[in-house]
């Protein structure tokens, strides 16, 4: 680790203490300011000389909670979102602890405002400190101060991309000093000379070497006290979701199909059940009116059900309001009928006819406003679908998917999704697969919320009806 990185890491500890103490004092100052007292008179006494020692002790406890929650864990490349969540968790734990102490010691004062405001300012100040530190580090990296001086070994795609990334983004903190296309017999001597001249800090291996070569390289770097990073492209592809675990002293790389694992899966399922259940209750009058309109226009049945492919290629019974004439699904794969239509997705596993003659009058209106999909809320509650996810896939389509396209079956299909809000029916099939794959690999609650908020605008946006 570079000295500048260690300095900034250590400096955050006293800065955090000052931030937490300042948050508590600022909350006290605001509560007892003349302007606030006029709005809400004070019915208790809490002089600053009494409040300050307790605030100082709470700030110290907050720093300890920061340490226990992993805020001070030194991890290069950690995302700010991860740091912010740990800060918020630690500050929330501190707030709960203060409330517990007040309740158990009966040392109560009637000011929820001070507690809540202290929590808000604590999170705000601590997060702000890290943003400032990150900005300072980036500026220092930009001028070469504190940057990791790297010797890069390899000539493949990964090595080229790493070299280009380090050169084009100096704020990452890496600078390639020397590059070796291959691990020739002369390389160990050259690395040793670079280390003796204090020109490099670490070596990045970006190509696969033999076991003997790797052992030789690691042994030499340990002797000259250089850091070693292994970045070889073992699987011949880029991996976004992976986790390194140690078993029997051996690092194992687990490649994950999606980020939707563990508590994330629990959260998404709970969110689906609650929101879909509420929507069913709220929209029940609309569902009834649509049912009556379908029967009046083209008779029974009201719903259209058929098999579709969901998570892990498992089939489930799909349901929607019937928007076509009876027997329309069989016509879709009738060669004579297909020959008379213009397939907007020709050349792909999908079939979408232009000006589809099977669509009824009510069905055309339902499709225009995506109202035919409302019964899928029942499938969300049942667990076959999710509010947000890839498009539900038809059995006949999936049979034509290539191996790479089948990765979009790694998650429950959704009523809406990234592909739907990015272009709806006008989207090219391959682009749709890319968007769904991106969603699966980069899932987060925030991404789900963004897609849900964009869905109404995507529905209102006028597209051609097929």
WOJODA-V404135 format. One record per residue. N is the residue number from 0. PHI is phi in radians with two decimals (* if undefined). NEAR is the number of other ideal C-beta (glycine too) atoms within 8 Angstrom. Layout:
BEGIN
n-><N N>
phi-><PHI PHI>
near-><NEAR NEAR>
END
This chain:
BEGIN
n-><0 1 2 3 4 5 6 7 8 9 10 11 12 13 14 15 16 17 18 19 20 21 22 23 24 25 26 27 28 29 30 31 32 33 34 35 36 37 38 39 40 41 42 43 44 45 46 47 48 49 50 51 52 53 54 55 56 57 58 59 60 61 62 63 64 65 66 67 68 69 70 71 72 73 74 75 76 77 78 79 80 81 82 83 84 85 86 87 88 89 90 91 92 93 94 95 96 97 98 99 100 101 102 103 104 105 106 107 108 109 110 111 112 113 114 115 116 117 118 119 120 121 122 123 124 125 126 127 128 129 130 131 132 133 134 135 136 137 138 139 140 141 142 143 144 145 146 147 148 149 150 151 152 153 154 155 156 157 158 159 160 161 162 163 164 165 166 167 168 169 170 171 172 173 174 175 176 177 178 179 180 181 182 183 184 185 186 187 188 189 190 191 192 193 194 195 196 197 198 199 200 201 202 203 204 205 206 207 208 209 210 211 212 213 214 215 216 217 218 219 220 221 222 223 224 225 226 227 228 229 230 231 232 233 234 235 236 237 238 239 240 241 242 243 244 245 246 247 248 249 250 251 252 253 254 255 256 257 258 259 260 261 262 263 264 265 266 267 268 269 270 271 272 273 274 275 276 277 278 279 280 281 282 283 284 285 286 287 288 289 290 291 292 293 294 295 296 297 298 299 300 301 302 303 304 305 306 307 308 309 310 311 312 313 314 315 316 317 318 319 320 321 322 323 324 325 326 327 328 329 330 331 332 333 334 335 336 337 338 339 340 341 342 343 344 345 346 347 348 349 350 351 352 353 354 355 356 357 358 359 360 361 362 363 364 365 366 367 368 369 370 371 372 373 374 375 376 377 378 379 380 381 382 383 384 385 386 387 388 389 390 391 392 393 394 395 396 397 398 399 400 401 402 403 404 405 406 407 408 409 410 411 412 413 414 415 416 417 418 419 420 421 422 423 424 425 426 427 428 429 430 431 432 433 434 435 436 437 438 439 440 441 442 443 444 445 446 447 448 449 450 451 452 453 454 455 456 457 458 459 460 461 462 463 464 465>
phi-><* -1.24 -1.10 -1.12 -1.13 -1.14 -1.09 -1.15 -1.14 -1.22 -1.15 -1.17 -1.13 -1.14 -1.14 -1.14 -1.08 -1.09 -1.13 -1.16 -1.16 -1.10 -1.10 -1.15 -1.20 -1.16 -1.09 -1.12 -1.10 -1.15 -1.11 -1.77 -1.24 -0.98 -1.12 -1.31 -1.11 -1.11 -1.28 -2.42 -1.02 -1.44 -1.99 -2.53 -1.97 -2.59 -1.11 -1.07 -1.15 -1.47 -1.31 -1.05 -1.03 -1.17 -1.13 -1.11 -1.17 -1.12 -1.12 -1.13 -1.09 -1.10 -1.09 -1.11 -1.15 -1.01 -1.15 -1.16 -1.44 1.56 -1.11 -1.64 -1.15 -1.43 -2.43 -1.00 1.45 -1.13 -1.35 -1.12 -1.03 -1.16 -1.10 -1.08 -1.13 -1.20 -1.12 -1.07 -1.14 -1.13 -1.16 -1.17 -1.14 -1.11 -1.06 -1.11 -1.13 -1.10 -1.10 -1.15 -1.12 -1.08 -1.25 -1.29 -1.71 1.06 -1.59 -1.91 -2.42 -1.41 -2.63 -1.13 -1.06 -1.08 -1.15 -1.17 -1.17 -1.06 -1.08 -1.07 -1.16 -1.10 -1.13 -1.12 -1.18 -1.12 -1.18 -1.08 -1.03 -1.23 -1.14 -1.15 -1.13 -1.07 -1.11 -1.14 -1.10 -1.10 -1.13 -1.18 -1.07 -1.06 -1.69 1.60 -1.48 1.42 -1.28 -1.34 -1.54 -1.99 -1.85 -1.80 -1.92 2.45 -2.36 -1.40 -1.12 -1.10 -1.08 -1.14 -1.18 -1.11 -1.07 -1.17 -1.12 -1.14 -1.34 -1.41 -2.21 -1.09 -1.21 -1.23 1.62 -2.23 -2.39 -1.36 -1.57 -2.50 -2.29 -2.06 -1.05 -2.34 -1.61 -1.43 -1.02 -1.42 -1.08 -0.96 -1.16 -1.15 -1.11 -1.13 -1.16 -1.09 -1.18 -1.13 -1.46 0.96 -1.87 -2.35 -1.92 -2.71 -2.09 -1.92 -1.62 -2.00 -2.66 -1.35 -2.03 -1.19 -1.03 -1.15 -1.13 -1.11 -1.09 -1.12 -1.15 -1.10 -1.07 -1.16 -1.15 -1.18 -1.18 -1.72 1.06 -1.92 -1.29 -2.22 -2.20 -1.81 -2.18 -1.17 -1.52 -1.10 -1.74 1.21 -2.68 -1.44 -2.10 -1.61 -2.05 -2.61 -2.44 -1.75 -2.13 -1.84 -2.27 0.97 1.32 -1.99 -1.27 -1.98 -1.74 -1.71 -1.55 -1.69 -1.17 -2.73 -1.32 -1.37 -2.42 1.01 -1.16 -1.08 -1.18 -1.10 -1.08 -1.12 -1.16 -1.10 -1.09 -1.05 -1.11 -1.16 -1.20 -1.13 -1.08 -1.13 -1.14 -1.08 -1.15 -1.16 -1.63 -0.97 -1.08 -1.12 -1.08 -1.16 -1.09 -1.11 -1.06 -1.11 -1.14 -1.17 -1.10 -1.14 -1.40 -2.44 1.38 -1.47 -1.44 -1.36 -1.85 -2.02 -2.16 -2.88 -1.42 -2.32 -1.81 -2.02 -1.07 1.00 1.12 -1.48 -1.43 -2.50 -1.41 -1.53 -2.37 -2.74 -1.16 -1.21 -2.05 -2.21 -1.21 -1.08 1.44 -1.13 -1.16 -1.19 -1.08 -1.05 -1.99 -1.53 -0.96 -1.16 -1.18 -1.08 -1.12 -1.56 -1.94 -1.77 -1.48 -1.27 -2.01 -1.03 1.57 -2.20 -1.18 -1.62 -2.26 -2.43 -1.56 -1.37 0.88 -0.96 -1.26 -1.35 -1.33 -1.42 -1.11 -1.15 -1.08 -1.12 -1.17 -1.08 -1.18 -1.04 -1.89 1.00 -1.30 -1.17 -1.58 -1.04 -1.05 -1.14 -1.03 -1.14 -1.23 -1.13 -1.11 -1.25 1.78 -1.37 -2.30 -2.24 -1.10 -2.19 3.01 -1.15 -1.15 -1.12 -1.81 -1.40 -1.04 -1.15 -1.19 -1.07 -1.08 -1.73 -1.24 -1.42 -1.03 -1.20 -1.31 -1.28 -1.16 -1.32 -1.61 -1.41 -2.48 -1.01 -1.16 -2.10 -1.16 -2.36 -2.94 -1.10 -1.18 -1.13 -1.45 -1.75 3.04 0.89 -1.28 -1.45 -1.35 -1.14 -1.04 -1.12 -1.17 -1.08 -1.10 -1.10 -1.16 -1.13 -1.14 -1.08 -1.07 -1.08 -1.37 -2.12 -0.99 -2.78 -0.98 -1.14 -1.14 -1.03 -1.10 -1.05 -1.15 -1.10 -1.23 -1.48 -1.07 -1.00 -1.15 -1.18 -1.24 -1.23 -1.13 -1.29 -2.15 -1.21 -1.62 -2.09>
near-><5 10 7 10 12 10 8 11 9 7 9 12 9 7 9 14 12 8 13 15 11 10 15 16 11 10 14 13 8 9 12 9 8 5 6 10 10 6 5 6 5 8 4 7 4 10 6 7 5 8 11 9 7 8 12 9 8 12 12 9 10 15 12 8 12 14 8 7 10 6 11 9 6 8 5 6 4 8 6 9 6 8 12 11 8 12 14 9 9 14 14 9 10 14 11 8 9 10 9 8 9 11 8 6 6 6 6 6 8 6 9 6 9 13 12 8 12 12 13 9 13 15 12 9 12 14 11 9 12 13 9 8 11 9 8 9 13 9 8 10 14 8 6 7 7 10 11 9 10 14 15 14 16 12 7 9 6 12 14 9 8 12 11 8 9 13 8 5 7 11 7 8 11 8 10 11 9 10 9 12 5 8 9 6 4 6 11 10 7 10 15 10 8 12 12 7 6 4 8 13 8 12 15 11 14 13 13 5 11 5 6 6 9 10 8 9 15 9 8 11 13 8 6 10 6 11 7 11 8 5 9 11 11 6 6 4 5 3 7 6 10 9 7 8 7 7 6 3 4 6 6 8 8 8 8 9 7 11 10 9 7 5 5 12 9 8 9 13 9 8 11 12 10 8 9 12 9 8 9 12 7 6 10 8 6 9 11 8 8 12 10 8 9 14 10 6 9 10 4 4 6 8 9 11 6 7 8 12 13 15 8 6 7 7 7 11 7 11 10 11 16 13 13 11 7 5 6 9 8 7 9 10 7 8 6 6 9 11 6 5 10 6 10 9 9 5 3 7 10 7 8 10 12 10 6 10 6 9 10 12 6 12 15 11 9 13 12 7 7 8 11 11 9 11 11 12 12 9 12 15 11 6 7 9 14 12 13 11 11 14 10 11 14 8 10 8 11 13 7 6 10 5 5 6 9 10 9 12 13 9 14 10 14 13 10 11 15 11 14 10 12 8 8 9 9 6 11 5 10 7 11 12 11 8 13 14 10 9 17 15 10 9 13 8 9 6 11 13 8 8 14 10 7 9 11 7 8 11 8 6 7 3 7 6 7 9>
END
